[in-house]
């Protein structure tokens, strides 16, 4: 049984008992004349807990790797899973690409210096690769990482080979 809270010709809002089991259920409505509707299905889901996965909640930049509870970001933007099982994130206002090991929380900077710039690997000045407000992020079937940049209006490709990376403008 359920308590009817609201109803219209096409919608019915009911309150169920608190101890309704988690999982799929069906409901039918019987009017005062004994006419029953077709069964409709719904699912009761468990309560959800939201918590911080990684990050201190403070602005900052970590150029290397840190534990998840020490990680700092400046506007993390988009994310995708890599073929290596790591979660890749564009840390937009740190102008960097970061990874998170979802099993341990370890957070690492893959590319970017924390400062806005536009340098591919092997540039004539010898500067490390830098970005300007990286945004979109995706992998291709070969494991190459592609990043769109709002600040430089380009698409960059990041190739990883062991510990070394190569950043180039596509």
Secondary structure, DSSP 8 states (H G I E B T S, - for coil): --EEEEE-SS-EEEE--TT--SEEEEE--B-TT--B---EEEEE--------SS--SSB---SSEE-GGG--BS-EEEEEE-TTS-EEEEEGGGTEEEEE-TTT--EEEEE--SS---B-TT-TT----B-SSEEEEEE-TTS-EEEEETTTTEEEEEEEETTEEEEEE-
